[in-house]
Amino acid sequence: MKIALVSCTKLKANYPCSTREMYQESTLFNKAVKFIEQKNYDEWYVLSAKYGL
């Protein structure tokens, strides 16, 4: 099983939404998710200083 961790970003959506939508303004986050999808990871999580894993 392959699991990926992605760091959070400073800019976040200020309304309830999916993880992918919450960090959509970040180029680095988008590139990380694209890489994870290309490499067929089984699961991925965001590591956030504010919210934890």
PDB file of N, CA, C and O in Angstrom:
ATOM      1  N   MET A   1       0.849  -1.174   0.000  1.00  0.00           N
ATOM      2  CA  MET A   1       0.000   0.000   0.000  1.00  0.00           C
ATOM      3  C   MET A   1       0.895   1.238   0.000  1.00  0.00           C
ATOM      4  O   MET A   1       1.799   1.362   0.827  1.00  0.00           O
ATOM      5  N   LYS A   2       0.635   2.150  -0.935  1.00  0.00           N
ATOM      6  CA  LYS A   2       1.398   3.399  -1.023  1.00  0.00           C
ATOM      7  C   LYS A   2       0.545   4.537  -0.480  1.00  0.00           C
ATOM      8  O   LYS A   2      -0.581   4.758  -0.924  1.00  0.00           O
ATOM      9  N   ILE A   3       1.110   5.261   0.499  1.00  0.00           N
ATOM     10  CA  ILE A   3       0.425   6.395   1.118  1.00  0.00           C
ATOM     11  C   ILE A   3       1.297   7.629   0.955  1.00  0.00           C
ATOM     12  O   ILE A   3       2.511   7.566   1.150  1.00  0.00           O
ATOM     13  N   ALA A   4       0.685   8.747   0.599  1.00  0.00           N
ATOM     14  CA  ALA A   4       1.413  10.001   0.410  1.00  0.00           C
ATOM     15  C   ALA A   4       0.952  11.041   1.428  1.00  0.00           C
ATOM     16  O   ALA A   4      -0.216  11.080   1.816  1.00  0.00           O
ATOM     17  N   LEU A   5       1.892  11.880   1.848  1.00  0.00           N
ATOM     18  CA  LEU A   5       1.585  13.023   2.702  1.00  0.00           C
ATOM     19  C   LEU A   5       1.867  14.290   1.918  1.00  0.00           C
ATOM     20  O   LEU A   5       2.913  14.416   1.281  1.00  0.00           O
ATOM     21  N   VAL A   6       0.937  15.223   1.965  1.00  0.00           N
ATOM     22  CA  VAL A   6       1.077  16.502   1.278  1.00  0.00           C
ATOM     23  C   VAL A   6       0.991  17.587   2.335  1.00  0.00           C
ATOM     24  O   VAL A   6       0.134  17.540   3.217  1.00  0.00           O
ATOM     25  N   SER A   7       1.879  18.562   2.245  1.00  0.00           N
ATOM     26  CA  SER A   7       1.825  19.647   3.227  1.00  0.00           C
ATOM     27  C   SER A   7       0.680  20.600   2.903  1.00  0.00           C
ATOM     28  O   SER A   7       0.285  20.758   1.748  1.00  0.00           O
ATOM     29  N   CYS A   8       0.166  21.222   3.942  1.00  0.00           N
ATOM     30  CA  CYS A   8      -0.905  22.193   3.741  1.00  0.00           C
ATOM     31  C   CYS A   8      -0.303  23.487   3.200  1.00  0.00           C
ATOM     32  O   CYS A   8       0.914  23.613   3.064  1.00  0.00           O
ATOM     33  N   THR A   9      -1.163  24.429   2.899  1.00  0.00           N
ATOM     34  CA  THR A   9      -0.708  25.730   2.414  1.00  0.00           C
ATOM     35  C   THR A   9      -1.348  26.829   3.259  1.00  0.00           C
ATOM     36  O   THR A   9      -2.308  26.594   3.993  1.00  0.00           O
ATOM     37  N   LYS A  10      -0.806  28.002   3.142  1.00  0.00           N
ATOM     38  CA  LYS A  10      -1.319  29.125   3.915  1.00  0.00           C
ATOM     39  C   LYS A  10      -2.730  29.519   3.479  1.00  0.00           C
ATOM     40  O   LYS A  10      -3.588  29.808   4.313  1.00  0.00           O
ATOM     41  N   LEU A  11      -2.959  29.529   2.172  1.00  0.00           N
ATOM     42  CA  LEU A  11      -4.266  29.913   1.650  1.00  0.00           C
ATOM     43  C   LEU A  11      -5.209  28.724   1.668  1.00  0.00           C
ATOM     44  O   LEU A  11      -4.900  27.654   1.143  1.00  0.00           O
ATOM     45  N   LYS A  12      -6.354  28.929   2.277  1.00  0.00           N
ATOM     46  CA  LYS A  12      -7.370  27.883   2.353  1.00  0.00           C
ATOM     47  C   LYS A  12      -8.730  28.505   2.054  1.00  0.00           C
ATOM     48  O   LYS A  12      -8.957  29.688   2.306  1.00  0.00           O
ATOM     49  N   ALA A  13      -9.620  27.691   1.519  1.00  0.00           N
ATOM     50  CA  ALA A  13     -10.996  28.152   1.322  1.00  0.00           C
ATOM     51  C   ALA A  13     -11.624  28.362   2.699  1.00  0.00           C
ATOM     52  O   ALA A  13     -11.302  27.638   3.642  1.00  0.00           O
ATOM     53  N   ASN A  14     -12.503  29.332   2.822  1.00  0.00           N
ATOM     54  CA  ASN A  14     -13.106  29.639   4.125  1.00  0.00           C
ATOM     55  C   ASN A  14     -14.555  29.135   4.226  1.00  0.00           C
ATOM     56  O   ASN A  14     -15.391  29.753   4.884  1.00  0.00           O
ATOM     57  N   TYR A  15     -14.833  28.026   3.576  1.00  0.00           N
ATOM     58  CA  TYR A  15     -16.155  27.405   3.624  1.00  0.00           C
ATOM     59  C   TYR A  15     -15.969  25.887   3.604  1.00  0.00           C
ATOM     60  O   TYR A  15     -14.929  25.410   3.151  1.00  0.00           O
ATOM     61  N   PRO A  16     -16.929  25.133   4.074  1.00  0.00           N
ATOM     62  CA  PRO A  16     -16.811  23.676   4.064  1.00  0.00           C
ATOM     63  C   PRO A  16     -16.680  23.146   2.626  1.00  0.00           C
ATOM     64  O   PRO A  16     -17.492  23.478   1.762  1.00  0.00           O
ATOM     65  N   CYS A  17     -15.665  22.331   2.381  1.00  0.00           N
ATOM     66  CA  CYS A  17     -15.442  21.792   1.041  1.00  0.00           C
ATOM     67  C   CYS A  17     -14.503  20.593   1.114  1.00  0.00           C
ATOM     68  O   CYS A  17     -14.007  20.247   2.186  1.00  0.00           O
ATOM     69  N   SER A  18     -14.268  19.973  -0.015  1.00  0.00           N
ATOM     70  CA  SER A  18     -13.354  18.841  -0.083  1.00  0.00           C
ATOM     71  C   SER A  18     -11.915  19.330   0.073  1.00  0.00           C
ATOM     72  O   SER A  18     -11.625  20.511  -0.118  1.00  0.00           O
ATOM     73  N   THR A  19     -11.040  18.426   0.414  1.00  0.00           N
ATOM     74  CA  THR A  19      -9.624  18.771   0.583  1.00  0.00           C
ATOM     75  C   THR A  19      -9.048  19.343  -0.698  1.00  0.00           C
ATOM     76  O   THR A  19      -8.344  20.353  -0.673  1.00  0.00           O
ATOM     77  N   ARG A  20      -9.341  18.711  -1.798  1.00  0.00           N
ATOM     78  CA  ARG A  20      -8.817  19.164  -3.090  1.00  0.00           C
ATOM     79  C   ARG A  20      -9.267  20.598  -3.394  1.00  0.00           C
ATOM     80  O   ARG A  20      -8.491  21.392  -3.927  1.00  0.00           O
ATOM     81  N   GLU A  21     -10.492  20.920  -3.063  1.00  0.00           N
ATOM     82  CA  GLU A  21     -11.008  22.269  -3.312  1.00  0.00           C
ATOM     83  C   GLU A  21     -10.448  23.278  -2.314  1.00  0.00           C
ATOM     84  O   GLU A  21     -10.221  24.435  -2.667  1.00  0.00           O
ATOM     85  N   MET A  22     -10.224  22.855  -1.081  1.00  0.00           N
ATOM     86  CA  MET A  22      -9.758  23.765  -0.036  1.00  0.00           C
ATOM     87  C   MET A  22      -8.417  24.412  -0.382  1.00  0.00           C
ATOM     88  O   MET A  22      -8.203  25.591  -0.101  1.00  0.00           O
ATOM     89  N   TYR A  23      -7.521  23.647  -0.988  1.00  0.00           N
ATOM     90  CA  TYR A  23      -6.177  24.154  -1.283  1.00  0.00           C
ATOM     91  C   TYR A  23      -5.956  24.440  -2.763  1.00  0.00           C
ATOM     92  O   TYR A  23      -4.807  24.497  -3.203  1.00  0.00           O
ATOM     93  N   GLN A  24      -7.010  24.622  -3.541  1.00  0.00           N
ATOM     94  CA  GLN A  24      -6.890  24.738  -4.990  1.00  0.00           C
ATOM     95  C   GLN A  24      -6.063  25.944  -5.457  1.00  0.00           C
ATOM     96  O   GLN A  24      -5.564  25.936  -6.582  1.00  0.00           O
ATOM     97  N   GLU A  25      -5.913  26.949  -4.643  1.00  0.00           N
ATOM     98  CA  GLU A  25      -5.146  28.141  -5.048  1.00  0.00           C
ATOM     99  C   GLU A  25      -3.639  27.908  -5.048  1.00  0.00           C
ATOM    100  O   GLU A  25      -2.887  28.721  -5.586  1.00  0.00           O
ATOM    101  N   SER A  26      -3.196  26.816  -4.453  1.00  0.00           N
ATOM    102  CA  SER A  26      -1.767  26.540  -4.326  1.00  0.00           C
ATOM    103  C   SER A  26      -1.237  25.740  -5.515  1.00  0.00           C
ATOM    104  O   SER A  26      -1.699  24.631  -5.783  1.00  0.00           O
ATOM    105  N   THR A  27      -0.276  26.305  -6.216  1.00  0.00           N
ATOM    106  CA  THR A  27       0.354  25.611  -7.338  1.00  0.00           C
ATOM    107  C   THR A  27       1.092  24.372  -6.853  1.00  0.00           C
ATOM    108  O   THR A  27       1.008  23.316  -7.480  1.00  0.00           O
ATOM    109  N   LEU A  28       1.817  24.489  -5.739  1.00  0.00           N
ATOM    110  CA  LEU A  28       2.562  23.355  -5.199  1.00  0.00           C
ATOM    111  C   LEU A  28       1.615  22.223  -4.798  1.00  0.00           C
ATOM    112  O   LEU A  28       1.894  21.061  -5.093  1.00  0.00           O
ATOM    113  N   PHE A  29       0.517  22.535  -4.140  1.00  0.00           N
ATOM    114  CA  PHE A  29      -0.449  21.519  -3.748  1.00  0.00           C
ATOM    115  C   PHE A  29      -1.011  20.822  -4.980  1.00  0.00           C
ATOM    116  O   PHE A  29      -1.108  19.595  -5.003  1.00  0.00           O
ATOM    117  N   ASN A  30      -1.379  21.580  -5.995  1.00  0.00           N
ATOM    118  CA  ASN A  30      -1.921  20.992  -7.220  1.00  0.00           C
ATOM    119  C   ASN A  30      -0.914  20.072  -7.901  1.00  0.00           C
ATOM    120  O   ASN A  30      -1.283  19.010  -8.403  1.00  0.00           O
ATOM    121  N   LYS A  31       0.355  20.473  -7.920  1.00  0.00           N
ATOM    122  CA  LYS A  31       1.401  19.628  -8.513  1.00  0.00           C
ATOM    123  C   LYS A  31       1.595  18.354  -7.705  1.00  0.00           C
ATOM    124  O   LYS A  31       1.793  17.282  -8.276  1.00  0.00           O
ATOM    125  N   ALA A  32       1.541  18.460  -6.394  1.00  0.00           N
ATOM    126  CA  ALA A  32       1.697  17.285  -5.535  1.00  0.00           C
ATOM    127  C   ALA A  32       0.564  16.293  -5.766  1.00  0.00           C
ATOM    128  O   ALA A  32       0.812  15.093  -5.878  1.00  0.00           O
ATOM    129  N   VAL A  33      -0.667  16.772  -5.839  1.00  0.00           N
ATOM    130  CA  VAL A  33      -1.818  15.896  -6.070  1.00  0.00           C
ATOM    131  C   VAL A  33      -1.719  15.249  -7.454  1.00  0.00           C
ATOM    132  O   VAL A  33      -2.024  14.066  -7.609  1.00  0.00           O
ATOM    133  N   LYS A  34      -1.302  16.006  -8.441  1.00  0.00           N
ATOM    134  CA  LYS A  34      -1.139  15.450  -9.787  1.00  0.00           C
ATOM    135  C   LYS A  34      -0.097  14.338  -9.781  1.00  0.00           C
ATOM    136  O   LYS A  34      -0.304  13.294 -10.399  1.00  0.00           O
ATOM    137  N   PHE A  35       1.017  14.550  -9.090  1.00  0.00           N
ATOM    138  CA  PHE A  35       2.062  13.532  -8.988  1.00  0.00           C
ATOM    139  C   PHE A  35       1.523  12.272  -8.304  1.00  0.00           C
ATOM    140  O   PHE A  35       1.752  11.155  -8.768  1.00  0.00           O
ATOM    141  N   ILE A  36       0.807  12.469  -7.199  1.00  0.00           N
ATOM    142  CA  ILE A  36       0.237  11.344  -6.448  1.00  0.00           C
ATOM    143  C   ILE A  36      -0.707  10.539  -7.344  1.00  0.00           C
ATOM    144  O   ILE A  36      -0.682   9.308  -7.323  1.00  0.00           O
ATOM    145  N   GLU A  37      -1.520  11.212  -8.113  1.00  0.00           N
ATOM    146  CA  GLU A  37      -2.455  10.524  -8.997  1.00  0.00           C
ATOM    147  C   GLU A  37      -1.730   9.781 -10.121  1.00  0.00           C
ATOM    148  O   GLU A  37      -2.140   8.684 -10.500  1.00  0.00           O
ATOM    149  N   GLN A  38      -0.667  10.362 -10.650  1.00  0.00           N
ATOM    150  CA  GLN A  38       0.096   9.717 -11.717  1.00  0.00           C
ATOM    151  C   GLN A  38       0.809   8.462 -11.216  1.00  0.00           C
ATOM    152  O   GLN A  38       0.956   7.490 -11.958  1.00  0.00           O
ATOM    153  N   LYS A  39       1.247   8.484  -9.967  1.00  0.00           N
ATOM    154  CA  LYS A  39       1.992   7.352  -9.397  1.00  0.00           C
ATOM    155  C   LYS A  39       1.083   6.319  -8.747  1.00  0.00           C
ATOM    156  O   LYS A  39       1.561   5.349  -8.159  1.00  0.00           O
ATOM    157  N   ASN A  40      -0.222   6.524  -8.850  1.00  0.00           N
ATOM    158  CA  ASN A  40      -1.215   5.570  -8.353  1.00  0.00           C
ATOM    159  C   ASN A  40      -1.072   5.233  -6.872  1.00  0.00           C
ATOM    160  O   ASN A  40      -1.064   4.062  -6.492  1.00  0.00           O
ATOM    161  N   TYR A  41      -0.962   6.254  -6.049  1.00  0.00           N
ATOM    162  CA  TYR A  41      -0.949   6.038  -4.598  1.00  0.00           C
ATOM    163  C   TYR A  41      -2.336   5.565  -4.172  1.00  0.00           C
ATOM    164  O   TYR A  41      -3.345   5.953  -4.760  1.00  0.00           O
ATOM    165  N   ASP A  42      -2.370   4.726  -3.151  1.00  0.00           N
ATOM    166  CA  ASP A  42      -3.637   4.199  -2.662  1.00  0.00           C
ATOM    167  C   ASP A  42      -4.420   5.246  -1.874  1.00  0.00           C
ATOM    168  O   ASP A  42      -5.640   5.349  -2.002  1.00  0.00           O
ATOM    169  N   GLU A  43      -3.711   6.015  -1.065  1.00  0.00           N
ATOM    170  CA  GLU A  43      -4.333   7.054  -0.247  1.00  0.00           C
ATOM    171  C   GLU A  43      -3.375   8.225  -0.120  1.00  0.00           C
ATOM    172  O   GLU A  43      -2.163   8.072  -0.270  1.00  0.00           O
ATOM    173  N   TRP A  44      -3.939   9.413   0.162  1.00  0.00           N
ATOM    174  CA  TRP A  44      -3.091  10.564   0.455  1.00  0.00           C
ATOM    175  C   TRP A  44      -3.770  11.427   1.498  1.00  0.00           C
ATOM    176  O   TRP A  44      -4.995  11.510   1.580  1.00  0.00           O
ATOM    177  N   TYR A  45      -2.918  12.073   2.298  1.00  0.00           N
ATOM    178  CA  TYR A  45      -3.388  12.884   3.418  1.00  0.00           C
ATOM    179  C   TYR A  45      -2.667  14.216   3.416  1.00  0.00           C
ATOM    180  O   TYR A  45      -1.540  14.335   2.934  1.00  0.00           O
ATOM    181  N   VAL A  46      -3.338  15.216   3.965  1.00  0.00           N
ATOM    182  CA  VAL A  46      -2.735  16.538   4.122  1.00  0.00           C
ATOM    183  C   VAL A  46      -2.223  16.659   5.552  1.00  0.00           C
ATOM    184  O   VAL A  46      -2.952  16.394   6.507  1.00  0.00           O
ATOM    185  N   LEU A  47      -0.972  17.059   5.688  1.00  0.00           N
ATOM    186  CA  LEU A  47      -0.384  17.292   6.993  1.00  0.00           C
ATOM    187  C   LEU A  47      -0.455  18.793   7.281  1.00  0.00           C
ATOM    188  O   LEU A  47       0.246  19.589   6.655  1.00  0.00           O
ATOM    189  N   SER A  48      -1.299  19.163   8.222  1.00  0.00           N
ATOM    190  CA  SER A  48      -1.577  20.567   8.510  1.00  0.00           C
ATOM    191  C   SER A  48      -1.092  20.934   9.908  1.00  0.00           C
ATOM    192  O   SER A  48      -1.309  20.180  10.857  1.00  0.00           O
ATOM    193  N   ALA A  49      -0.447  22.071  10.039  1.00  0.00           N
ATOM    194  CA  ALA A  49      -0.016  22.547  11.352  1.00  0.00           C
ATOM    195  C   ALA A  49      -1.226  22.894  12.226  1.00  0.00           C
ATOM    196  O   ALA A  49      -1.164  22.759  13.448  1.00  0.00           O
ATOM    197  N   LYS A  50      -2.300  23.330  11.620  1.00  0.00           N
ATOM    198  CA  LYS A  50      -3.488  23.727  12.367  1.00  0.00           C
ATOM    199  C   LYS A  50      -4.407  22.537  12.683  1.00  0.00           C
ATOM    200  O   LYS A  50      -4.929  22.434  13.792  1.00  0.00           O
ATOM    201  N   TYR A  51      -4.600  21.651  11.718  1.00  0.00           N
ATOM    202  CA  TYR A  51      -5.572  20.561  11.873  1.00  0.00           C
ATOM    203  C   TYR A  51      -4.952  19.189  12.106  1.00  0.00           C
ATOM    204  O   TYR A  51      -5.666  18.240  12.431  1.00  0.00           O
ATOM    205  N   GLY A  52      -3.658  19.071  11.950  1.00  0.00           N
ATOM    206  CA  GLY A  52      -3.005  17.766  12.097  1.00  0.00           C
ATOM    207  C   GLY A  52      -3.097  16.982  10.801  1.00  0.00           C
ATOM    208  O   GLY A  52      -3.097  17.564   9.717  1.00  0.00           O
ATOM    209  N   LEU A  53      -3.174  15.680  10.908  1.00  0.00           N
ATOM    210  CA  LEU A  53      -3.220  14.820   9.721  1.00  0.00           C
ATOM    211  C   LEU A  53      -4.641  14.670   9.226  1.00  0.00           C
ATOM    212  O   LEU A  53      -4.879  13.981   8.234  1.00  0.00           O
TER     213      LEU A  53
END
